[in-house]
Amino acid sequence: MSINIGDKVRFLTQVGGGKVTGFDKGYVLVEDADGFEIPVRECDLVVVPGARSTALSYSSTSSSTHSDSKESDTQTAATVAANAKLEERISALETLVQKLTRRIDELESAAQLRAHARAPQSGENNNKAATPGKNQIVEVDLHAEALLTSTQGLSPADIKDYQMKIFRETMEQYKKDRGRRIVFIHGNGDGVLRKAILTELKYSYKTCRHQDASFLEYGFGATMVTIA
C-alpha cells in the first residue's frame, strides 16, 4: 500500500505515529503529536485505515518538479513550526530554572540565618562574657565578622537584622541595670546600622541616654548607651 502526504500512520518498531508531511531521500517525514517531524523508513510504517488523504501517492523512482517543490515547502513549514515550539519550551524551562535558582538562594540564606540565630557564635560569646563590674563599660562589637563565623549567602539586610537582634538582646540583658554603660561598636560605613540603633533607642528604650562613644577609642564608629 502506497503512502501519501496527509496520511495518518503508525510506527511498526515503536509506539506512536503521526501524519505524513513529506518525503526526503527515501524517508517518509512524519509529524508526531508534539509537532516534531521524524524521518522514518517506509517499511517501518503502516497507514491507519480510513484516514488516508486524497493526496497523490509517493513514488521513490519518479516525481514531478511541482510535487518536489510542494513537498519541500511543506517540509520547511513543518520544520519552522517544530523549531518554534522547541524554542518556546526552551524559553519556558530557562525561566523556570531562574525562578528555582532564586528560590534556592533565598532558602539557603534563610537556613544560614536560622542556624546563626539558634547557635551562639564566636563573636557573640566574646560580647557576652562574664558579667562586668558595675562601673565597667560593656563593649558589644556589632561588626558582621565579629558576630558571624561566615556571611556567605547572607544579604546585607539579613546581616543588619542579625546585628539588631544582638543589640536588642544586649539591651534586654541590662535594661534593669541602671547606670550601666554599653558601647555598641557599629563602625562608620554608610551609617545604616547606626541609624537603626538610634531609632530603636528612641522608640523602644526612651529612658536610656545615648551619645557618641569616645572618639579617641572608637572614632565615629560607636555609640554609648547609659541605662536609666
N, C-alpha and C positions, 0 to 999 in steps of 0.2 A: 504494500500500500504506500503510495507516494505521500510525502509530507508537504503541505502548503503553508505559506505565510498566513498567520492568523489562526492556524490550527491549535487546539489545546492538546498537549501531550503529557505523558507520564514518563519518568525515568525508569529504566529497567534495572539498573545496577544500584540504585539508591532511592531513598524516599523522596517524594516531591515531584514537581513538574512545573508547567507554566504554559506560556503562549509563544508560538514561533514568531519571531520578528524579522528573521532574515537568514542568510547563508553566507559563509565565509570560508574559502579554501577547504571545501569538503566537510565543513562542520555546520551543524544547524544551530542557530542562535536562539536560545530560549530565555524569555524573561520570566523570572520567578515572582512569587507573591510580594517580595520586598522591592521589586523594581530593578534587580540586578540581572544583567544579560550574561548568560552562561553558554559557552560553546560546547556542544555535545555531538558525538558521532550519531549519524542517522540510525545505525544499527542498535544503538542503546536507547531508542525512543519508541514509544507506541502512541498512536493517535487515540485520543479519548473519543469513543463512539458518540455520534450525534452532535459533536462540537466542531466539525470541520467547517472551514470558511469557504467562500466561493472564489478565493484567490487562485491564481494559476499554479500548477504543480511545478516543483523544483526539479530541474534536470541537471545532473552533475556534469553532463557532457556538452550541453549547448544551452545558451540563454541569449536573449536579445540585449542590445545596448540599453534600451529603455528599461527592461527589467532589472539589469545590473544597477542602473542609476537609482531606481526606486528603492531597491534593497539597500543600497549604500546610504540613501537619505534616511531610511527607516532605522538602520543600524546606528547612524550618527545621532539621530534624535533620541533613541533609546539610551545610548551611552551618555549623552548630556544629562538626561533625566536621572539616570542612575548616579552619575557623579554629583549632581545637585543634592540628591537625597543623602549621599555619603557625606558631603560637606556639612549638611545640616546635623547629622548625627555626631560628627567630629566636634562641631561647634558646641553642641549641647553637652557633650562629655567634658570638653575643656572647661565650660562654665561650672559644671558640677564639681570637677576636680578643684577649681579655685575656691569654691564655697567650702568644700570639705577641708582644704588646706587651712583656710582662715579659721574654721571651727576647731580644728585640731590645735592650732596655735593658741586660741583662746582657752581651750580646755587645759593645755599644758601650763599656761600662765596661772590659771586658777588653781590647778593642783599644786604647783610650786608655792603659791602664796598661802594656801591652806596648810601646807607642810611647815612653812616658816611660822605660821601663827600658832600651830599646835605644839611645836617643839622649841625649847629655849635655844637661842642662837649664841654663838661665841661672844658677840658684842653685847648681846642682851645680858649675858651673865656678868660681863665686866661692869655694865651700868648698874646692875642690881647686886653688887657685892654686899659685904656685911654692912648693916645699918651704921652710918657715920654718926659722930658725936653731934650734940645739939647745935653747936656753933660751927660745925664743919659744913662747907658748901658741897652739895651733891652735884656732880657733873654727869650729864647724860649726853653722850655723843650720838647725834641722830644721822650722821653720815651713813649712807647705804652700806659702804664697805665695813662699817663698824657693827652694823645690826645684822647683816645677812651674809651667810657663807658664800652665796652666789646670787647674782642678779640676772643670770641667763634666763631668757624667756619672760622676764617681767617688764612691763611698760613703765614709763615714768609715773603714770597715775597709780599703778599698783605699788610702786616703791613709796610714793608720798603717803598713800593710805596706811602703809605699814609703819612709816615713821610717825604719823599722827597717832596710831594705835599705841606705840611705845610712849609718846608724850602723854596721852590720856591715862595710861596705866600708872605712870610715874606720879602724875598729879593726884590720882585717886589714892595712891600709896601714902602720900604725905599731906593730903588735904586737911587732916586734923592736927598736923604738927605745926602749930602756929609759930611764926618766926623762922621757920626753916627756909633756907635759901637754896634754890635749884638753878643751875646753869644748864640751859639747853643749847648745845653746840650744833647749829644748823648750817654753818658755812655761809659764804657770801652768795655765790651762784646767781640765779635770776631773782631771788627773793621770794619765790613762790611758797617755800616751806615756812619762812619767817612770817609771811602774811597770814598763812593758815594758822600758825600758833597764836599770833596776836588776836585773830578773830575768835579762836576758841577761848582764849583768856577773857575776852570782852563779854562773851555771851554765856559761857559755862562756869567761869571762875571769877566772877565780878569782884569779889572781895580781895583777891590777890593783887599785889602790886608787881609791876614788871618794869624793867629798864634794860638798856644795852649793857651787856656784861663788860668787864674790864677790857679796854681797848689794848692795853699792853699785853694781856694774856691771850685774848681771843680775836683781836682786830674787830672788824664789823660783823663777825660770823657767829655771835652768840647772844642769847637773851637770858637775863637773870630774873627769876620769879621768886617773890617772897610770899610765903603762905601767911594769910591773915584771917 
